[in-house]
Amino acid sequence: MRGVNRVMLIGNLGKDPDVQYLEGNIGVAKFSLATTETYKDRSGKLVSQTEWHTVVLWRGLAELAQKYLHKGSLVYIEGRLRTRSWEDKEGNKKFATEVVGDNLIMLDKRHDGTHHSHTEHSENGGLENLGAGDIPPLSEPSGDLPF
């Protein structure tokens, strides 16, 4: 049986995307995304819990993020979890879990009052209608990210 590694998040960017270009002019965008869940506790008091996620976008999605996303932008991200590890300068093992996005839908209202949500941007670089078929998996360069 094969496993499924799929993540869907709707949240706000915690900072402007950090975009870098690797060898071969391959764009990589990285940013934090906040998702907030609100619920009532046992006493009926509303409680908000915010989770922070590190999102990584490659190639065309990285360029879209650089052009259109900024701190506070509301987005839908679909992708997969990836955990990477490395050793710091002192030899301690470090881990980071990231969401590697291959679908992006901008949910902010445009200046004319309508939403961006009628289209989705996918890793294949095109604009797809919502409900389009599966997007092929993201292929990425091997090795650690430079940031």
C-alpha positions, 0 to 999 in steps of 0.5 A, spaced: 500 500 500 502 506 498 502 512 503 499 519 502 503 525 503 498 531 502 497 538 506 492 543 505 493 550 508 489 557 508 493 562 512 496 569 512 503 570 510 507 572 516 513 575 512 514 577 505 517 571 501 524 570 501 526 568 494 533 566 491 535 563 485 539 557 485 544 554 479 540 554 473 536 560 475 531 556 479 527 560 483 526 558 490 521 562 495 520 561 502 515 564 507 512 563 514 504 561 513 500 562 519 493 558 520 489 560 526 483 555 529 478 558 533 474 553 538 470 554 545 473 551 551 469 547 556 467 554 559 465 556 553 470 562 552 473 562 545 480 560 544 484 562 538 490 557 536 495 559 531 500 554 528 506 557 524 508 553 517 514 554 513 512 554 506 517 552 500 515 554 493 519 552 487 520 555 480 514 558 477 510 558 483 516 562 487 516 567 481 509 568 482 510 569 490 515 574 489 511 578 484 504 578 488 505 575 495 507 580 501 506 579 509 499 578 510 497 575 504 491 570 504 493 564 500 491 557 499 497 552 499 496 545 497 503 541 497 506 535 501 510 535 508 518 534 507 523 534 513 530 535 512 536 534 517 543 537 517 548 538 523 549 545 525 556 548 527 557 545 533 555 538 530 548 538 533 543 535 529 537 539 526 531 538 523 526 542 519 519 540 517 516 544 511 510 544 506 513 544 499 507 547 495 505 545 488 498 549 488 497 556 490 490 560 490 491 567 492 485 569 496 486 576 497 480 581 495 483 585 489 482 592 488 475 592 485 472 588 490 473 581 487 477 575 489 483 572 486 480 565 488 477 563 481 484 561 478 489 557 481 497 557 480 500 550 479 507 548 479 507 546 472 506 554 471 500 555 468 493 557 470 488 552 471 480 552 473 478 550 480 477 542 480 482 541 474 485 534 475 491 532 479 497 536 478 504 532 477 508 531 483 514 537 484 521 535 482 526 539 485 534 539 485 537 534 490 540 537 496 539 542 502 536 549 500 541 554 501 537 558 506 
